[in-house]
Amino acid sequence: MLYIIGLGLNERGISKEGLLALEKCKKVYLEEYTIDFPYKLDELRFGKKKIIKLGRNEVESEKLIKEAKSIDIALLVYGSPLFATTHISLILDAEKSGVRTKTIYSASVFDAIAETGLQLYKFGKIASMPKQESSFLQYVKENMTINAHSLILVDIGLRFQEAIDRLEKETEKENIEIDKIIVCSKLGTEESKILYGDINKLKKQNLPSPFCFIIPSELHFLEKEALERFE
């Protein structure tokens, strides 16, 4: 059996169901390449279970599937385990090989952004800001046509100042008018921070990873009232 278990947003975010599954597992792996963890990985402790870190190549190889044919193993994933398409591919490959899988969910960043006060059903396509290209803004443009909020996830390795500078330059280049944006950092942790304002104001900050941007669309009066708390 291959368990794919969400860790939630902090070192205590794993569910009771996830903990019970770990007790059955002979090996426990941790996928660490899709996110800058908001805590030190040695803070993750599950009894005497040894946690083995894996990179992208190992997760996308046949390694986990081969092992899961004979023993119960777990792959721990930050946030909710199926937020990244990599893990859907792993499940499909496992099922094709006759390996049973079980997904155990936990909170994701998409749950946590509700703390801003924005209504989740008003979000459009989720964009991801990579280190190089600017195609992520295409999703923002599409969302604007239907008056939907835009969540922009920032790739691992991009620091805050670099990311917000890119957001400013690329939106100007694409003639995307932005009044105010929201920045969320380390959501779900004790160091969680939400800021709301224009880019020039927020550029003066230096927030730690992981962080994301939200470009809001037209605001409901309750959304506006909620956001004013973070100005």
Residue pairs with C-beta under 8 A, 6 or more apart in sequence:
1 24
1 68
1 72
1 73
1 99
1 100
1 101
1 102
2 64
2 65
2 68
2 73
2 74
2 75
2 90
2 94
2 99
2 100
2 101
2 102
3 21
3 22
3 25
3 72
3 73
3 74
3 75
3 101
3 102
3 103
3 104
4 74
4 75
4 77
4 81
4 82
4 87
4 90
4 91
4 101
4 102
4 103
4 104
5 14
5 18
5 21
5 22
5 74
5 75
5 76
5 77
5 81
5 103
5 104
5 106
6 13
6 14
6 15
6 18
6 77
6 78
6 79
6 80
6 81
6 104
6 105
6 106
6 107
6 108
7 13
7 14
7 18
7 44
7 76
7 77
7 78
7 79
7 106
8 14
8 15
8 79
8 106
8 107
8 188
9 38
9 78
9 79
9 106
9 107
9 108
9 109
9 112
9 187
9 188
9 189
10 38
10 39
10 188
10 189
10 190
11 39
11 43
11 44
13 106
13 107
13 188
14 46
14 76
14 106
15 104
15 105
15 106
17 104
18 104
18 106
19 46
21 74
21 102
21 104
22 28
22 46
22 47
22 49
22 74
23 47
24 72
25 49
25 71
25 72
25 73
25 74
26 71
26 72
26 73
27 52
27 67
27 71
27 73
27 74
28 46
28 49
28 50
28 51
28 52
28 73
28 74
28 76
29 51
29 52
29 53
29 54
29 59
29 64
29 73
29 74
29 75
29 76
30 41
30 44
30 51
30 52
30 53
30 54
30 75
30 76
31 54
31 59
31 75
31 76
31 77
31 78
31 86
31 87
32 41
32 53
32 54
32 55
33 54
33 55
33 56
33 59
33 156
34 77
34 78
34 84
34 86
34 156
35 78
35 79
35 156
35 210
36 156
36 157
36 209
36 210
37 78
37 210
38 186
38 188
38 189
38 191
38 208
38 209
38 210
39 189
41 51
41 53
44 51
44 76
51 76
54 75
56 86
58 64
59 75
59 86
59 90
60 86
60 89
60 90
62 93
64 73
64 75
64 90
64 94
65 90
65 93
65 94
65 97
65 99
67 73
68 94
68 99
68 100
68 101
69 97
69 98
69 99
75 81
75 87
75 90
77 83
77 84
77 87
79 106
79 107
79 108
79 109
80 105
80 106
80 107
80 108
80 110
80 111
81 87
81 103
81 104
81 105
81 106
82 88
82 103
82 105
83 108
83 109
83 110
91 101
91 103
94 100
94 101
95 101
107 188
109 151
109 153
109 184
109 187
109 188
109 210
109 212
110 120
110 123
110 126
110 151
112 184
112 187
112 188
112 192
113 120
113 151
113 184
113 187
113 212
113 214
114 120
115 184
115 187
115 192
115 194
116 182
116 184
116 194
116 196
116 214
116 226
116 227
116 230
117 222
117 223
117 225
117 226
117 227
117 229
118 149
118 182
118 214
118 216
118 223
118 226
118 227
119 220
119 223
122 147
122 148
122 149
122 217
122 220
123 143
123 148
123 149
123 150
123 151
124 139
124 142
124 143
124 146
124 148
124 149
124 150
125 139
125 142
125 143
125 148
125 150
126 139
126 151
126 152
126 153
127 136
127 137
127 138
127 139
127 140
127 150
127 151
127 152
127 153
128 136
128 152
128 153
128 154
128 155
129 136
129 152
129 153
129 154
129 155
129 158
129 163
129 166
129 167
129 213
130 136
130 155
131 155
131 157
131 158
134 166
134 170
134 173
134 174
136 152
137 170
137 171
137 174
137 176
139 150
140 150
140 152
140 171
140 176
140 215
141 174
141 176
143 149
143 150
143 215
143 217
144 150
144 176
144 217
147 217
147 218
148 217
149 214
149 215
149 216
149 217
150 214
150 215
150 217
151 212
151 213
151 214
152 167
152 212
152 213
152 214
152 215
153 212
154 163
154 209
154 210
154 211
154 212
154 213
156 209
156 210
158 166
159 209
160 185
160 205
160 206
160 207
160 208
160 209
160 211
161 203
161 206
163 211
163 213
164 183
164 199
164 202
164 203
164 213
165 203
167 181
167 199
167 213
168 199
168 203
171 177
171 178
178 199
178 215
179 198
180 196
180 197
180 198
180 216
181 196
181 197
181 198
181 199
181 202
181 213
181 214
181 215
181 216
182 194
182 195
182 196
182 213
182 214
182 215
182 216
182 227
182 230
183 193
183 194
183 195
183 196
183 202
183 205
183 207
183 211
183 212
183 213
183 214
184 192
184 193
184 194
184 211
184 212
184 213
184 214
185 191
185 192
185 193
185 194
185 207
185 208
185 209
185 210
185 211
186 192
186 193
186 208
186 209
186 210
186 211
187 194
191 208
193 207
194 230
195 202
195 205
195 207
195 230
196 227
196 228
196 230
196 231
197 231
216 223
216 227
219 227
